[in-house]
Amino acid sequence: MKSDNEDEEKMAENETQIQEFLAKDSAGSSAIKDSSGLYYIIRKSNPNGQRPKRGDGATVRINGYLLNGTKVLSIKDDSTFTFPAEGYSTNIFGLERGIFLMKTGEKATFLLPYTLAFGNAERVNIPAYSVIRLEIEFVKTRTEVQQIDDFLARKQFPVSERTSSNLVIIRTNTVTGDTLGVGKSVSVKYVGKFLDDTKFDEGTIAVTTGTNGVIPGFDRAVRRMRKTEKAIIIFPSSLGYGANGNPKVPAYTPLQFEIEIL
């Protein structure tokens, strides 16, 4: 078990290591120390860029290194990585904080002390208490509604219904009759996915509409459906798992479900 004294000593060592690195960097004198303890250098500025807001989907290109140049984190080729800003889904607190110090279109170097990076335990290729250098390009930021709109445009789904709270229903078969409404007990077969089509859950669940048995977006969609009807439903995190998420779903994550009323 690590002692508090050891952790404090390593923090001081990290500070020294960062200062030594900056002294060798041609742009080191422009580095800014954030109140969180990280240092950053804006390598490419974009004054007209957009800053993310809490819960936005922040899309970056990113590479991470030890201070000796060993690469420990990368996104392959020219791919991007998207995460909910301040959703704390990346486990790198320095990245979660750092994205708010950038605008879209900018590139930056971040130097993270171990407390904002991979911590005081050794990992594969990353010694305990390591300072991590992140090279980040901030590609874009999208609100949850914009993410839903992007998804619909990409899939070219024919939207059957969209509510003021941005619950979207795409009916995939034709069924006549009354919608279920409130107070009906039904079985619903479902597949839950993120908007990149990654599956996070599936099964069959008993639902009594109008109660708190399922998340609001799921319940509201089922109320608008008919027996034996099938649909794809999409909704923002305000109708899902919100700012806290759950073990399978990060905070601020819009979701899609394929559902069938059995």
C-alpha positions in Angstrom: 0.0 0.0 0.0 1.3 3.4 -1.0 1.9 5.9 1.9 0.8 9.5 1.8 4.4 10.6 2.2 5.5 8.6 -0.8 2.6 10.1 -2.9 3.6 13.6 -1.9 7.3 12.9 -2.8 6.3 11.6 -6.2 4.2 14.7 -6.8 7.3 16.8 -6.2 9.3 14.5 -8.5 6.7 14.9 -11.2 6.9 18.7 -10.9 10.6 18.5 -11.4 10.3 16.2 -14.3 7.8 18.4 -16.0 10.0 21.5 -15.5 13.0 19.7 -17.0 10.9 18.6 -20.0 9.7 22.1 -20.6 13.2 23.5 -20.3 14.1 21.4 -23.4 11.0 22.3 -25.4 11.3 25.3 -27.7 7.8 26.3 -26.7 8.2 25.4 -23.1 8.2 29.0 -21.9 4.6 29.4 -23.1 3.3 26.5 -21.0 0.5 27.3 -18.6 -0.1 25.5 -15.4 -3.8 24.8 -14.7 -5.3 24.9 -11.3 -5.7 21.1 -11.5 -1.9 20.7 -11.7 -1.5 19.9 -15.4 0.6 21.9 -17.8 -0.4 22.6 -21.3 1.0 24.3 -24.5 -1.3 25.3 -27.3 0.7 24.3 -30.4 -1.9 25.4 -32.9 -4.4 28.1 -31.9 -7.9 28.6 -33.4 -9.5 31.8 -31.8 -12.7 31.1 -33.7 -13.0 27.6 -32.4 -15.7 26.3 -30.1 -15.3 25.3 -26.5 -17.1 22.2 -25.3 -19.9 22.3 -22.8 -20.4 19.8 -20.1 -22.0 16.7 -21.6 -21.0 17.5 -25.2 -19.4 14.7 -27.3 -15.8 15.8 -27.6 -14.0 14.3 -30.6 -10.2 14.2 -30.5 -7.1 12.7 -32.1 -4.8 11.7 -29.3 -1.4 10.1 -28.6 0.2 9.6 -25.2 3.8 9.2 -24.2 6.1 8.8 -21.2 8.5 11.7 -20.9 11.2 9.5 -22.4 9.2 9.3 -25.7 7.7 5.8 -25.2 4.2 5.7 -26.7 1.7 4.4 -24.3 -1.6 5.5 -25.8 -2.7 6.0 -29.4 -5.6 6.1 -31.8 -4.8 4.1 -34.9 -4.2 5.8 -38.2 -6.2 8.9 -38.6 -9.1 7.7 -36.4 -10.8 9.8 -33.8 -12.0 9.2 -30.2 -15.2 10.7 -28.8 -16.0 11.0 -25.2 -18.6 12.9 -23.1 -17.0 16.0 -21.8 -16.9 15.8 -18.0 -18.5 12.4 -18.2 -15.4 10.8 -16.6 -15.5 7.8 -18.8 -11.9 7.9 -20.0 -10.3 7.3 -16.6 -7.7 10.0 -17.5 -8.7 12.9 -15.4 -6.2 15.2 -17.1 -7.9 14.6 -20.5 -11.3 15.3 -18.9 -10.1 18.6 -17.5 -7.8 19.5 -20.5 -10.5 19.4 -23.1 -12.1 22.5 -21.5 -8.9 24.3 -22.0 -9.0 23.9 -25.8 -11.2 25.1 -28.7 -12.1 23.0 -31.7 -9.4 23.1 -34.4 -6.6 23.5 -31.9 -3.7 21.2 -31.1 -2.0 21.1 -27.7 0.5 19.3 -25.6 -0.6 18.3 -22.1 1.7 17.2 -19.3 -0.2 15.3 -16.7 1.2 14.4 -13.2 0.5 10.9 -12.1 -2.6 12.0 -10.2 -4.3 13.1 -13.4 -3.0 10.2 -15.5 -2.6 6.5 -14.6 -2.0 6.9 -10.9 0.4 5.3 -8.5 0.1 1.6 -9.6 2.2 0.1 -12.4 0.5 -0.7 -15.6 1.7 -2.5 -18.8 4.4 -0.2 -20.3 3.6 2.5 -17.7 5.6 2.7 -14.5 3.8 3.8 -11.3 3.8 7.6 -10.7 4.5 8.4 -14.4 4.1 11.8 -15.9 2.2 11.4 -19.2 2.5 13.7 -22.2 -0.7 13.9 -24.3 -0.7 15.3 -27.9 -4.2 16.2 -28.7 -6.0 17.6 -31.7 -9.6 18.8 -30.8 -11.6 17.9 -33.9 -15.2 18.8 -33.0 -17.7 19.1 -30.2 -21.3 18.1 -30.5 -24.3 18.4 -28.2 -26.4 15.3 -27.6 -29.1 16.6 -29.9 -26.5 17.2 -32.6 -25.2 13.7 -32.1 -28.7 12.3 -32.5 -29.2 14.4 -35.7 -25.8 13.1 -37.1 -26.9 9.6 -36.3 -30.2 10.0 -38.1 -28.5 11.6 -41.1 -26.0 8.8 -41.3 -28.5 6.0 -41.1 -31.1 7.8 -43.2 -33.9 6.5 -41.0 -37.5 7.6 -41.8 -38.5 9.2 -38.5 -42.0 8.3 -37.5 -42.2 10.6 -34.5 -40.0 13.1 -32.6 -41.1 14.7 -29.3 -40.1 18.0 -27.9 -37.7 16.2 -25.5 -36.0 14.6 -28.5 -37.3 11.1 -28.2 -37.2 9.8 -31.7 -39.2 6.8 -32.9 -38.6 4.9 -36.1 -41.4 2.3 -36.6 -40.1 -0.7 -38.5 -43.4 -2.5 -39.1 -47.0 -1.5 -39.5 -49.5 -2.2 -36.8 -53.0 -0.7 -36.4 -54.9 -0.1 -33.3 -54.6 2.0 -30.1 -51.2 2.8 -28.6 -50.5 1.3 -25.2 -50.7 4.5 -23.1 -50.2 4.5 -19.3 -50.8 1.6 -17.0 -50.3 -1.4 -19.4 -48.2 -4.4 -18.5 -46.3 -5.8 -21.5 -43.1 -7.7 -22.3 -40.6 -5.9 -24.4 -37.7 -7.4 -26.3 -34.8 -5.0 -26.7 -31.3 -4.4 -27.8 -29.6 -1.4 -26.4 -26.8 0.3 -28.4 -24.7 3.5 -28.3 -24.9 5.7 -31.4 -21.8 4.1 -32.8 -23.8 0.8 -32.9 -21.9 -0.8 -30.0 -24.2 -3.0 -28.1 -24.3 -2.6 -24.3 -27.4 -4.7 -23.4 -30.1 -6.9 -24.7 -32.9 -9.1 -23.3 -36.6 -9.2 -22.6 -38.2 -7.1 -19.8 -41.6 -6.8 -18.2 -42.7 -3.1 -18.4 -45.7 -1.5 -16.7 -46.0 1.8 -18.6 -46.1 5.1 -16.7 -44.1 3.7 -13.7 -40.4 4.1 -12.8 -39.5 0.5 -13.8 -37.4 1.6 -16.8 -35.6 4.8 -17.9 -37.9 7.6 -19.1 -37.1 7.4 -22.8 -37.8 3.7 -22.9 -41.1 4.1 -21.0 -42.3 7.0 -23.1 -41.5 5.2 -26.3 -43.4 2.0 -25.2 -46.4 4.1 -24.3 -46.6 5.3 -28.0 -46.4 1.8 -29.4 -48.9 -0.9 -30.1 -48.9 -4.6 -29.4 -46.5 -6.5 -31.7 -45.1 -3.3 -33.0 -41.3 -2.9 -33.6 -39.3 0.2 -33.6 -35.9 1.9 -33.2 -35.9 4.5 -30.5 -33.3 7.1 -29.8 -33.1 9.6 -27.0 -30.6 11.9 -25.1 -29.2 11.1 -21.7 -31.8 13.3 -20.0 -34.2 10.5 -20.8 -31.6 7.8 -20.1 -28.9 7.5 -17.5 -28.2 11.2 -17.2 -25.1 12.8 -15.7 -24.2 9.8 -13.6 -24.5 7.0 -16.2 -24.3 3.4 -15.0 -21.7 0.6 -15.1 -22.4 -0.1 -18.7 -23.3 3.4 -20.0 -21.1 6.5 -19.5 -22.6 9.8 -18.3 -24.2 12.1 -20.9 -24.6 9.3 -23.5 -27.5 9.3 -26.0 -28.8 5.9 -26.6 -30.7 3.8 -29.3 -32.8 0.7 -28.6 -34.3 -1.8 -31.0 -37.5 -2.8 -29.3 -40.5 -5.1 -30.0 -43.7 -5.2 -28.0 -44.4 -8.9 -27.5 
